[in-house]
Amino acid sequence: MQQHNEKHKATLPTARKIRRACNKELYRAVKRLKKYIPEAKLAEGEDLYFKKVMLNLVWVHENSSNRKLLADWWDENVCPELSALWEVDPAPLSRAFREAFGG
């Protein structure tokens, strides 16, 4: 018989779900950024974000209910590289992501 805790434990998301979530989060951030990002650079940014999440999947999953902590992680690990790739200032990008993500 299963323990009550184990029965309700969330499993790790699939790669497809993670990729779609990263795509949506960046799409919403770009809309709030109000700056045109070329399609190729947008795709590169999505790949970068996806890889960063996959490398830290267990930590991201364990903290999935703490949006502020996840947004702080994004600021430290994703924002600097993404802002360089997209040729935008990190501060407005970070602000746009936090508004879109809810952190």
MOPE-V213691 format. One line per field, one symbol per residue. psi: psi as a letter, one per 40 degrees, with the letter a starting at -180 (. if undefined). Layout:
psi = ???
//
This chain:
psi = hiiddddehiiiiidddddddddddddddddddfihhidddddddddddddddddfddddddfdegdddddddddddddddddddefiiddddddddddddf.
//
